[in-house]
Amino acid sequence: MDNTIDGRALFSVPEAASLLSCGQSTIRRMERDGRLRSVLIGADLRITAISILEILQQPETDQPATK
């Protein structure tokens, strides 16, 4: 499996929220509880593409609720 989305390995919180069709607070909660992996670049939190892809591959009932 390719570990990127459109050639990118990392996404900002707003970008991840858009990709997963949920709110930014949901992305931050998922990052805190370990469902999404992240890295800090300076003060900016970036979500890994691989963890976004893993969420997208889950059955729809397991995906985050929409905004």
N, C-alpha and C positions, 0 to 999 in steps of 0.2 A: 504494500500500500504506500502511495506517495504521502509524505508527511506535510504536504503543503496544500494551500487553497489558492488557486490562481498564482502559484509560484511564491506565495508568502508563507512564512513559518510563524509569524506573530501578528496579533491583532489588538488594537486598542479595545477598551471596554465598550465604547459605543459601536465599534465595528462588529465585535463579537455578539452584542445584543441584536444587531441587525441580522447577522447571519443565522442566529438561533430564534429570531422572531420573538424576542422577549425584552423586558426592560433591563436597564443597566443595573438596577439594584438586584435583579435576579442573577445576573452575571457575577456580581461581587459576592453574593451569597453562595453561589455554586463554587466560586474560587475559594472562599473561606472554608467551606465544608469538604473540599477536596475533589469535587466532581469535575472541575476544570483546573488544569495546571497553568501556572503563570510564571513570569519572570519580571523583575523590576529593572527598568532601564532608567537610571537616575531616579526620579520620583514617579515615573510613569509605569503603571501596571500594564503588562502585555499578556494576552491569553495565547497559549500555543495552539497552532492550527490542528495538531494531532488530537488534542483534547476536544476541540470543537467537532472534528470529524467523528470521534468516538460517540459524542452525544447525538449527532445527526444519524448515526447508524443504529441507534437504539430504537426499539419499537416506539411508535408515536405516543403511546400512553405513558412512556417513561420520560418524554421530553418536557422541558419547562413549559409552564403555562404562558400564553400570550399576554401582552400588556393589558 
